[in-house]
Amino acid sequence: MMRQDWIDMKDNLVATTRQCELAGVSRATMYARQKAQSGRRR
């Protein structure tokens, strides 16, 4: 399991920014990953 998998972009209790800080992952990585996944669904 990768650290990016720990982050729930839809979590309303803990901000994505804070989750990224705790996991040691850059926010840019998460947003790029989200964009890539949404592009595959089309």
N, C-alpha and C positions, 0 to 999 in steps of 0.2 A: 504494500500500500504506500502510495506517495503522499507527502504532506499536503499537496493540493487537494487530495480527496477528503481531507479533514474539514475543509471549509465549505460551509453551506451558504451560498450566495443569497438564499431566500430567508435566512434566519433573521427574525425581527428583534430578538433579544440581544444579540451580540453583533455589532456592526462588522461588515466585511473588512474594513480597515483594521479593526482590533483582532479579528480572527487571523488575518494575514500576519500581523505583528507576532501573535502568540505562536503561530506555526513556522515563522521564519521564512515566509513566502512573500514575494513582491506582489503588490496589487496588480501591476501591469501583467504579470503572468496569469493571474486569475481572469482578468478581463479579456486577454488574448485567447485564453482557453475557452471562455464562454462564447466568444465570437466565432471561433473555429467550430465549436459544437453546433451552434445555431445554423451555420452555413451548410453543415452536413445533412440537416433535416429537410432541406428544400428539395 
